């Protein structure tokens, strides 16, 4: 639901877009929520290029011009507005529900509830009343599992959300899975790990940190993290809409192996051609400062300069068993951690987001 601002997202510039085969027939109506966001915009482009007739919901304040070269039927309004949802869902056979309030650190719990839970209920009820409807692809997050200790977590690992974003994502997923079971409703749940790739602005913060002399970590943990390249994630979303074994299932979407944040920083720094020093600081002062920022900013509707979810990112381990993605869907990531980070770093340099030596991408 949150879109990138400031003109066309760079990852949508004219270039070859890799996609595994799309089994959704050309001419099929599909609905994408969150279509102006980083992942949603690439998914929308792939679906249009595959010949589907895309409906998309966008707030009145959203800039849809980056996708203006595509034949998309836009429905302007909030994703939790009943009339908007019912109009957008009319006649569609597939729904890709990507809308999220992820970036809005100053948002209230009530807003997260509307964007994540209320929207899911409205979409599911609208789809259930359509006899032609085939499958609902619900995009959740690995964050519903919270901090992972010990063995890597799989799709059956208990939920342990740690903040309003994760809690409302967990609530939405729990509700829609129960609704699907009770209504003979075909559903696939996708829980992405850390999404990155050319044009991403969220994890780009890590690249910027790695471009400096020092990379600051909080606490003494390993800071293990799973990544998924946006090209792979969008391919998985398309695949999961039609794969017969995906119905009724949830899939954690991430590369086979986790990677520690210091290793991410070292890969980026090496590609930029400089040495990097890892510096560790105690975490508690930052959690305290983030709490105060949230308390002060939230009543005024301001984005806190620092918030607890951002601090927690640098302190928690999230290790996952992603075998189900390969064993059931047969999907193998196109980008390893190393290859994807190098590719993204080169893109940031080539487009002036980072300073460094541009390498020949063909090597």
Secondary structure as UniProt FT lines:
FT   HELIX           10..12
FT   TURN            26..27
FT   STRAND          29..33
FT   TURN            35..36
FT   HELIX           38..49
FT   TURN            50..51
FT   STRAND          53..58
FT   TURN            60..61
FT   HELIX           65..67
FT   TURN            68..69
FT   STRAND          72..76
FT   TURN            79..80
FT   HELIX           82..89
FT   TURN            90..91
FT   STRAND          94..97
FT   TURN            102..103
FT   TURN            105..106
FT   HELIX           109..112
FT   HELIX           113..118
FT   HELIX           119..128
FT   TURN            131..132
FT   STRAND          135..139
FT   HELIX           142..145
FT   TURN            155..156
FT   HELIX           164..183
FT   STRAND          187..192
FT   STRAND          194..196
FT   TURN            198..199
FT   HELIX           204..210
FT   STRAND          214..218
FT   STRAND          224..225
FT   STRAND          227..229
FT   HELIX           230..242
FT   HELIX           244..246
FT   TURN            247..248
FT   STRAND          250..253
FT   STRAND          259..260
FT   HELIX           261..272
FT   STRAND          277..281
FT   HELIX           284..298
FT   TURN            299..301
FT   HELIX           308..313
FT   TURN            314..315
FT   HELIX           323..329
FT   HELIX           337..350
FT   TURN            351..352
FT   TURN            361..362
//
